[in-house]
């Protein structure tokens, strides 16, 4: 126990009848401990009631921190003056400050007890959400080649080409930092104008499937209103933001699709941004894709190759009634779930758990070729793609709209992420691209064979 701390025990006192006795321990080498009954301490002023009552009145109470700051009169009552920095901010009701109190020599002779209080600690400022990612280690950029990329088989050349294309196209740390800085700027300024808004980064930027040329996806979260249709509510708030965004991008555009999107460009960093409102399922599927991206090292190179392949064939743009990047990513994951034997990836419910699976030793080149074949022969008229169940699902049992020609199930709300593919001509172009690319790649075994033939 700290020197000078008062201790209360029960027993017979030397100055009166039985009752509670306080022992005040001073410097042992100078004088032995002295025992005082409760009444004597009250007369001496060594113990005072909480309200500072007169001697002999009230019950002695150990000091507790006060919510209010003591005034000059409060401080002078203890024999000293203090500034605000010496006031305790301990809200736990601890009595450590009184245990640390000691009698000064002069005050001990006069019987006055001096109370010490802990120094006030200023509350630590909470960092804005983007700060956590700006100061965290960047986990996505791959800089080392895996040991089992090549195995001396016929697939080595194709696997090396896919890996090289992935390394050159992956999202770099510099691009990631630029996106986080833009998020921080928008987060702070939008919250200053609209304090009830929240802003999240979703999509490939955070999932690990981002390319260096990928757009930045943001989700504006606003508390929903009862009786207001979600799409109308989203359009209302995106229109509020549109006026602010046009302050630095006059060409900003609000696309009034089923899920409204505000598209604008950050000219300083060359970033294209897609901002939606209250599409909270995007936060959940971003976390899911992040789990898949870390399950096996081959997943990210295959998704990157599929995106670049689809972009080269111009079938990777939902605005042109073709596949969105998200739908294409789900298609690659689905193939790795049930288009290979044994499966490379688990079902969605097992992705975060990290359950061990049978080891699949197929190379990047073999998996990419078989992925093209899988969707070249897929029964689109009867089945849909499901990452949630890791299998093909009958269209009759799917909740996706029946007017679409290609069904890729969203794992959480079970909607169709390929709903933009509703034109028969566009759908046929997508399927024929899978077929032709598979035939040429199987014949030549070079990645360029899967790309469009150069125009003469």
SULDAFEN-V322324 format. One record per residue. N is the residue number from 1. RES is the residue in one letter. OMEGA is omega in radians with two decimals (none if undefined). NEAR is the number of other ideal C-beta (glycine too) atoms within 8 Angstrom. D_CENTER is the distance of its C-alpha to the mean C-alpha in Angstrom with 2 decimals. Layout:
# SULDAFEN-V322324
n: [N	N]
res: [RES	RES]
omega: [OMEGA	OMEGA]
near: [NEAR	NEAR]
d_center: [D_CENTER	D_CENTER]
This chain:
# SULDAFEN-V322324
n: [1	2	3	4	5	6	7	8	9	10	11	12	13	14	15	16	17	18	19	20	21	22	23	24	25	26	27	28	29	30	31	32	33	34	35	36	37	38	39	40	41	42	43	44	45	46	47	48	49	50	51	52	53	54	55	56	57	58	59	60	61	62	63	64	65	66	67	68	69	70	71	72	73	74	75	76	77	78	79	80	81	82	83	84	85	86	87	88	89	90	91	92	93	94	95	96	97	98	99	100	101	102	103	104	105	106	107	108	109	110	111	112	113	114	115	116	117	118	119	120	121	122	123	124	125	126	127	128	129	130	131	132	133	134	135	136	137	138	139	140	141	142	143	144	145	146	147	148	149	150	151	152	153	154	155	156	157	158	159	160	161	162	163	164	165	166	167	168	169	170	171	172	173	174	175	176	177	178	179	180	181	182	183	184	185	186	187	188	189	190	191	192	193	194	195	196	197	198	199	200	201	202	203	204	205	206	207	208	209	210	211	212	213	214	215	216	217	218	219	220	221	222	223	224	225	226	227	228	229	230	231	232	233	234	235	236	237	238	239	240	241	242	243	244	245	246	247	248	249	250	251	252	253	254	255	256	257	258	259	260	261	262	263	264	265	266	267	268	269	270	271	272	273	274	275	276	277	278	279	280	281	282	283	284	285	286	287	288	289	290	291	292	293	294	295	296	297	298	299	300	301	302	303	304	305	306	307	308	309	310	311	312	313	314	315	316	317	318	319	320	321	322	323	324	325	326	327	328	329	330	331	332	333	334	335	336	337	338	339	340	341	342	343	344	345	346	347	348	349	350	351	352	353	354	355	356	357	358	359	360	361	362	363	364	365	366	367	368	369	370	371	372	373	374	375	376	377	378	379	380	381	382	383	384	385	386	387	388	389	390	391	392	393	394	395	396	397	398	399	400	401	402	403	404	405	406	407	408	409	410	411	412	413	414	415	416	417	418	419	420	421	422	423	424	425	426	427	428	429	430	431	432	433	434	435	436	437	438	439	440	441	442	443	444	445	446	447	448	449	450	451	452	453	454	455	456]
res: [X	X	X	X	X	X	X	X	X	X	X	X	X	X	X	X	X	X	X	X	X	X	X	X	X	X	X	X	X	X	X	X	X	X	X	X	X	X	X	X	X	X	X	X	X	X	X	X	X	X	X	X	X	X	X	X	X	X	X	X	X	X	X	X	X	X	X	X	X	X	X	X	X	X	X	X	X	X	X	X	X	X	X	X	X	X	X	X	X	X	X	X	X	X	X	X	X	X	X	X	X	X	X	X	X	X	X	X	X	X	X	X	X	X	X	X	X	X	X	X	X	X	X	X	X	X	X	X	X	X	X	X	X	X	X	X	X	X	X	X	X	X	X	X	X	X	X	X	X	X	X	X	X	X	X	X	X	X	X	X	X	X	X	X	X	X	X	X	X	X	X	X	X	X	X	X	X	X	X	X	X	X	X	X	X	X	X	X	X	X	X	X	X	X	X	X	X	X	X	X	X	X	X	X	X	X	X	X	X	X	X	X	X	X	X	X	X	X	X	X	X	X	X	X	X	X	X	X	X	X	X	X	X	X	X	X	X	X	X	X	X	X	X	X	X	X	X	X	X	X	X	X	X	X	X	X	X	X	X	X	X	X	X	X	X	X	X	X	X	X	X	X	X	X	X	X	X	X	X	X	X	X	X	X	X	X	X	X	X	X	X	X	X	X	X	X	X	X	X	X	X	X	X	X	X	X	X	X	X	X	X	X	X	X	X	X	X	X	X	X	X	X	X	X	X	X	X	X	X	X	X	X	X	X	X	X	X	X	X	X	X	X	X	X	X	X	X	X	X	X	X	X	X	X	X	X	X	X	X	X	X	X	X	X	X	X	X	X	X	X	X	X	X	X	X	X	X	X	X	X	X	X	X	X	X	X	X	X	X	X	X	X	X	X	X	X	X	X	X	X	X	X	X	X	X	X	X	X	X	X	X	X	X	X	X	X	X	X	X	X	X	X	X	X	X	X	X	X	X	X	X	X	X	X	X	X	X	X	X	X	X	X	X	X	X	X	X	X	X	X	X	X	X	X	X	X]
omega: [-3.14	-3.13	3.11	-3.11	3.11	3.12	3.11	3.03	-3.11	3.09	-3.13	3.11	3.14	-3.08	-3.13	-3.13	-3.14	-3.13	-3.13	-3.10	3.07	3.06	3.11	-3.05	3.13	3.11	-2.96	-3.06	-3.12	-3.14	-3.12	3.10	3.10	-3.12	3.14	2.99	-3.11	-3.08	-3.11	3.13	3.11	3.11	-3.11	-3.10	-3.12	3.08	-3.14	3.08	-3.10	-3.12	3.13	-3.08	-3.11	-3.13	3.07	-3.12	3.07	-3.14	3.14	-3.12	3.09	-3.03	3.06	3.12	3.12	3.11	-3.14	3.10	-3.12	3.09	3.10	-3.12	3.12	-3.10	-3.10	3.11	3.12	3.04	3.10	3.06	-3.14	3.03	-3.06	-3.07	-3.11	-3.10	-3.10	3.04	-3.12	-3.10	-3.07	-3.13	-3.10	3.13	-3.09	-3.09	-3.14	3.09	3.11	-3.11	3.12	3.04	2.94	-3.03	-3.12	-3.11	3.12	3.13	-3.13	3.12	-3.12	-3.13	3.11	-3.08	3.13	3.14	-3.13	3.13	-3.12	3.07	3.12	3.12	3.14	-3.13	3.13	-3.13	3.04	-3.08	3.14	-3.10	-3.11	-3.14	3.11	-3.09	3.13	3.09	-3.14	-2.97	-2.89	-3.04	-3.13	-3.11	-3.09	-3.13	3.12	-3.07	-3.07	3.07	-3.12	-3.14	3.13	-3.12	3.12	-3.11	-3.00	-3.10	3.14	3.12	3.13	3.13	3.11	3.14	3.13	3.12	3.09	-3.12	-3.11	-3.03	-3.07	3.09	-3.11	3.11	3.13	3.10	3.12	3.13	3.09	3.13	3.12	3.09	3.08	3.08	3.14	-3.14	-3.14	3.14	-3.07	-3.07	3.13	3.10	3.09	3.13	-3.09	-3.00	-3.08	3.13	2.97	-3.06	-3.09	2.99	-3.13	3.05	-2.99	3.11	-3.07	-3.08	-3.09	-3.13	-3.09	2.97	-3.13	3.13	-3.09	3.04	3.05	-3.12	3.13	3.10	3.06	-3.12	3.10	3.12	-3.10	-3.13	3.13	3.10	3.14	-3.13	-3.02	-3.11	3.10	3.12	3.12	3.13	3.14	-3.07	3.07	3.04	3.04	-3.10	-3.09	3.12	3.12	-3.10	-3.12	3.04	3.09	3.01	-3.11	-3.11	3.12	-3.02	3.07	-3.13	-3.04	3.09	3.10	2.96	-3.06	-3.11	3.02	-3.10	3.07	-3.05	3.01	-3.03	-3.09	-3.11	3.13	-3.10	3.03	-3.01	3.01	-3.10	3.04	-3.12	3.04	3.02	-2.98	3.09	3.10	3.09	-3.12	-3.10	3.01	3.09	3.13	3.14	3.09	3.09	3.12	-3.08	-3.10	-3.09	-3.10	-3.05	-3.11	-3.03	-3.08	3.08	3.13	3.11	3.12	3.13	3.13	3.12	-3.13	3.09	3.14	3.11	3.13	3.13	3.11	3.05	-3.08	-3.14	-3.10	3.13	3.09	3.05	3.05	-3.01	2.97	3.12	-3.14	3.12	3.13	3.09	3.10	3.13	3.11	3.13	3.12	3.10	3.14	3.08	-3.02	3.10	3.11	3.11	-0.09	-3.10	3.09	-3.08	3.09	3.02	-3.01	-3.09	-3.11	-3.04	-3.10	-3.10	3.13	3.13	3.11	-3.13	3.07	-3.01	3.08	-3.05	-3.13	-3.11	3.11	-3.12	3.13	-3.13	-3.13	3.12	-3.14	3.07	3.07	3.13	-3.10	-3.10	2.99	-3.10	-3.06	3.12	-3.04	-3.08	-3.09	-2.97	3.05	-3.12	-3.14	3.02	-3.12	-3.11	-3.14	3.11	3.00	3.14	3.10	3.14	3.14	-3.12	-3.11	3.11	-3.12	3.11	-3.07	-3.09	-3.14	-3.09	-3.13	-3.09	3.03	-2.98	2.98	-2.98	-3.01	-3.13	3.04	3.04	-3.12	-3.14	3.10	-3.12	3.11	-3.14	3.14	-3.14	-3.09	-3.13	3.11	3.12	3.13	3.10	3.13	-3.10	-3.13	3.09	3.06	-3.08	-3.09	3.14	3.12	-3.12	-3.11	-3.12	3.12	-3.13	-3.04	3.13	3.02	-3.04	3.14	3.14	3.12	-3.14	3.11	3.11	-3.13	-3.13	3.13	none]
near: [6	6	8	9	11	9	8	8	7	7	6	5	11	4	6	6	5	6	9	8	13	15	12	11	10	12	6	8	3	5	6	4	8	8	9	13	13	12	8	9	12	13	8	9	10	11	10	8	10	7	5	6	7	4	7	6	7	7	4	11	7	6	8	8	12	6	3	4	6	8	6	6	6	8	11	9	7	9	7	7	5	8	4	6	6	8	10	9	8	10	5	4	7	7	9	8	15	11	9	9	12	8	11	7	6	6	12	9	6	6	9	8	11	12	9	8	9	9	6	10	5	4	4	4	4	4	6	8	8	11	9	8	10	10	5	6	3	8	4	10	9	8	3	4	5	6	4	6	10	8	8	4	6	4	12	12	9	16	14	10	12	15	12	8	12	13	8	6	10	14	12	8	8	6	9	14	10	10	13	12	11	13	14	12	8	10	12	9	9	13	10	6	6	8	5	5	11	6	14	8	14	11	15	14	13	10	11	12	11	14	11	9	4	11	8	14	13	14	16	15	10	11	4	8	6	4	3	8	5	8	9	8	14	14	12	8	12	15	9	9	13	11	8	10	12	9	6	6	11	4	6	12	7	12	9	5	6	4	8	13	10	15	12	11	11	12	7	4	9	6	11	8	13	12	14	16	14	12	9	8	9	12	10	9	12	12	9	13	14	11	10	11	12	6	10	7	6	10	15	13	12	15	14	14	14	14	14	11	11	13	8	8	11	8	10	12	9	9	6	7	9	14	16	11	10	9	12	14	14	14	13	13	14	14	13	15	14	9	9	12	4	8	13	13	13	11	10	10	6	8	12	7	6	5	6	3	10	5	5	10	6	8	14	15	14	10	14	15	12	12	13	13	10	10	11	10	6	8	7	10	4	6	11	13	13	12	13	10	7	13	7	9	12	9	12	4	5	13	4	13	6	5	4	12	7	10	13	13	17	11	10	8	5	10	9	13	11	12	11	10	14	9	7	6	6	11	13	8	10	13	11	8	11	11	9	8	13	13	8	10	16	9	7	8	11	9	11	7	11	11	9	5	4	4	3	2]
d_center: [44.86	44.89	48.36	49.70	47.60	49.61	50.02	51.41	53.52	56.25	59.85	63.21	63.31	66.17	66.81	66.78	66.09	63.14	59.76	56.39	56.83	54.53	54.90	53.86	53.59	54.62	55.39	57.11	59.27	60.82	61.54	60.95	58.58	60.08	59.74	59.71	59.94	57.69	60.44	61.27	57.71	57.60	60.87	59.63	56.40	54.27	52.39	51.80	50.45	47.16	49.04	51.29	54.41	57.87	58.95	59.80	57.82	54.61	52.61	51.05	47.26	44.93	42.94	39.59	37.18	37.84	35.39	37.68	38.63	42.21	44.81	47.54	49.78	47.28	46.92	50.63	51.39	49.99	52.12	49.63	47.64	43.91	41.42	38.05	36.31	38.27	37.19	35.02	31.60	31.23	30.29	30.78	34.56	35.27	38.83	38.17	39.53	42.89	43.01	42.78	45.62	48.91	52.38	53.67	57.26	58.79	56.68	57.54	61.18	60.71	58.53	55.54	52.05	49.44	45.87	42.96	39.49	36.26	34.85	32.28	28.75	26.81	23.35	20.59	18.98	15.34	13.43	11.99	8.28	9.40	11.29	8.76	8.50	12.19	13.32	11.51	13.58	13.43	13.59	14.83	18.24	21.01	24.08	26.16	28.18	27.96	31.24	31.91	31.48	35.29	37.75	41.07	41.14	41.94	38.23	37.63	38.32	36.10	33.24	33.59	33.61	30.39	28.70	30.10	28.94	25.37	25.42	26.85	24.54	21.07	18.49	19.37	17.57	19.59	18.47	14.76	15.55	17.55	14.84	12.50	15.67	16.48	13.18	13.94	17.49	16.90	14.39	17.08	20.08	19.11	18.13	21.51	23.35	21.58	20.07	18.90	16.73	12.93	11.51	8.55	8.75	9.57	12.28	13.67	12.13	8.87	10.78	13.37	16.21	16.50	19.95	20.93	22.55	19.82	18.95	15.71	14.35	13.05	12.87	14.69	14.44	17.75	19.28	21.64	25.34	27.76	30.34	28.63	28.03	24.34	25.40	27.69	25.11	22.68	25.63	26.58	23.38	23.01	26.60	25.77	23.20	25.69	28.17	25.80	24.56	28.21	28.79	27.53	27.83	31.00	30.51	27.29	27.83	26.72	27.16	28.17	27.27	26.36	22.76	23.55	21.96	22.50	23.16	23.71	23.96	23.10	26.48	25.82	23.29	24.48	21.24	21.60	19.05	18.80	17.59	17.72	17.77	16.45	15.97	13.21	14.17	12.56	9.01	10.55	12.54	9.96	8.59	12.35	13.44	11.22	13.08	16.30	16.00	16.03	18.79	21.63	22.25	24.36	21.77	20.31	23.86	25.19	22.63	23.22	26.97	26.89	25.14	27.62	30.48	29.72	29.34	32.67	34.31	32.79	31.38	27.69	27.60	27.06	28.97	31.94	31.76	30.48	27.29	23.82	21.61	19.39	22.62	23.95	20.93	21.41	25.10	24.67	22.51	25.15	27.90	26.43	26.33	29.89	31.65	32.16	33.96	32.48	29.05	26.46	23.40	23.14	22.60	19.20	19.43	20.09	17.54	14.93	17.94	19.28	22.82	25.50	27.35	30.72	30.60	31.17	32.78	33.08	32.59	30.48	33.66	34.77	31.48	31.32	34.95	34.60	31.60	33.89	36.61	34.48	33.71	37.19	38.63	36.06	37.82	35.96	38.63	38.01	34.55	30.92	27.95	25.63	22.63	22.15	25.62	26.00	29.38	31.33	31.61	34.75	34.42	36.48	33.78	30.83	29.57	29.26	31.81	35.12	35.95	33.65	35.04	31.95	29.57	26.07	24.38	20.84	19.54	18.31	20.69	23.40	24.25	25.65	23.40	26.72	28.39	29.21	31.74	34.59	37.36	39.72	40.55	36.97	36.25	39.31	38.23	34.93	36.83	39.61	37.21	35.89	39.53	40.99	38.24	38.66	42.45	42.44	39.83	41.68	44.88	43.80	40.87	39.51	36.21	38.09	40.03	37.03	36.55	38.87	42.33	43.04	45.16	48.73]
